[in-house]
Amino acid sequence: MTAIPLSETTLPALPEAVRRPGYDRAAAGSGVVHLGVGGFHRSHQAAYFDRLLALGHAGWGITGIGVLAADRPLHEALRAQDGLYTLVLKASDGSIEPSVVGSLVALLLLDDDPEAVLAAMAAPATRMVTMTITEGGYSTDKSTGRFRLDDALAADLTGPHPRTAFGLLTEALRRRRAAGTPPFTVVSCDNVESNGDLARQTLVEFARLQEERTGDGLADWIAASVAFPNSMVDRITPATTDEDRRRLTAETGMADRWPVVAEPYLQWVLEDRFSDARPPLDEAGVQLVADVRPYELMKLRLLNASHQVMSYLGYLAGHRRVDEVMADPLFAELVERYMRLEATPTLPPVPDTDLAEYRRTLLARFANPAVSDTLARNCAEGSERIATFVLPVIREQLASGGPFELSVLAVAAWARYAAGTDEDGDPIAVVDARSDRLAPLLRHRDPLAVLTVGEVFGDLAGDDRFRRAYSQAAALLDRFGARTATARTLGK
């Protein structure tokens, strides 16, 4: 039997078991521009806007922008399918629930037509710009939390067309102001603490640098007129594999060039603050709240930091997937105790949330083999992720006198992993933008040499308690290996 290729014209031929858009996509309209279309955006924000369109709220479709050259293959696959794709929810019992998402109503690549991208962002119909540009995309000095002009943004100051998310945002807002069009709302959907505040800082500071050439006062207008609501986003979304494609075809008869797979769990907490039109996202299940920070810290320090705690130690001990780590009683205990004893005491009360139940839910989610990700993917860009997710827990525990030994062991395991060889001497394919700078420090005889990287460790490099704990953890790893070092740190 020939598989049915997914497209607008083949939707009626899909099996009844596959949910598909029940709304008129041609009439949906684009009210949202998203920068950085990838797996997570398609499993998360696009799914919420698909729900919104299904509820009859036209005008909230998405124009997806590929900002990087690496975005081309995905965009070409989606264009061939008229922007449609299958969201495949994978339950822990192995069953799947496929549904076709239709909220991506237009797709543009910056490399192909930067003017078309800016026109979409400047269009009066665009009322929100959302983005998933990763933790490292905000041009921030980790040691100070302040704006730091990086090479990409520096190039945008003089280049003929903006090439970065913040360069695009600045130029689009400049055009809207000149045309008398209300500003859009900027929504960061990255795993960064106070992501809206950080996006505001980067955009205003970059616009201020441009003013040295333009003198147009745009930075103050952005600061006064544009809303940057903080948000917390959550759904485990592993990379799509060829096996995922084959199984979808086998069970549905449908051929999808690039489906996205995810766990059933879904959460989006968004600050109720908008520049202009307010989408009724609460009707689609988004939690619109006055203060996102408690939810944000809960997720960053329990989910994201736990991925870091388990991944370097688990990889060094021979595991390669998250579910494998969680099936190992030693590392399952490591994650549970880290969350309960070290991370949770640093959290404020979270409205309408039982933290003990949230931790139990996380342990079950991590153990779900159907959506298990590779440890190598969790370890990618480790210097950025350790600084973002784990070191804040250590700082707060140092300030309060609480325990932080498990967190420090994870940091030392990151350094051991990032040095590029495992415990058997085999090479590790380390992915980290700071690799060239880190390599000589990680191979230095003094394990404390790596602490001199200020944008990662900041003030912790001068804290004697942290230095002692780190030195002890590094020595444990070097002498005994990850498994025994973990057991000894747990008191076993």
Secondary structure as UniProt FT lines:
FT   STRAND          4..5
FT   TURN            8..10
FT   HELIX           11..13
FT   TURN            16..17
FT   HELIX           25..27
FT   STRAND          30..35
FT   HELIX           39..43
FT   HELIX           45..54
FT   TURN            55..56
FT   TURN            58..59
FT   STRAND          61..66
FT   HELIX           69..71
FT   HELIX           72..80
FT   TURN            81..83
FT   STRAND          85..90
FT   TURN            92..93
FT   STRAND          96..101
FT   STRAND          104..109
FT   TURN            110..112
FT   HELIX           114..122
FT   TURN            124..125
FT   STRAND          128..131
FT   HELIX           135..138
FT   STRAND          140..141
FT   TURN            142..145
FT   STRAND          146..147
FT   HELIX           151..158
FT   HELIX           165..179
FT   STRAND          185..188
FT   TURN            193..194
FT   HELIX           195..214
FT   HELIX           218..225
FT   STRAND          231..234
FT   HELIX           242..252
FT   STRAND          254..255
FT   STRAND          260..262
FT   STRAND          267..271
FT   HELIX           281..284
FT   STRAND          287..289
FT   HELIX           293..298
FT   HELIX           299..304
FT   HELIX           305..316
FT   TURN            317..318
FT   HELIX           322..327
FT   HELIX           329..337
FT   HELIX           338..343
FT   HELIX           344..346
FT   TURN            351..352
FT   HELIX           355..367
FT   HELIX           369..371
FT   HELIX           375..379
FT   TURN            380..381
FT   HELIX           382..385
FT   HELIX           386..390
FT   HELIX           391..400
FT   HELIX           405..418
FT   TURN            419..420
FT   TURN            423..424
FT   TURN            433..434
FT   HELIX           435..442
FT   HELIX           447..452
FT   HELIX           454..457
FT   HELIX           458..462
FT   HELIX           464..480
FT   HELIX           482..489
FT   TURN            490..491
//
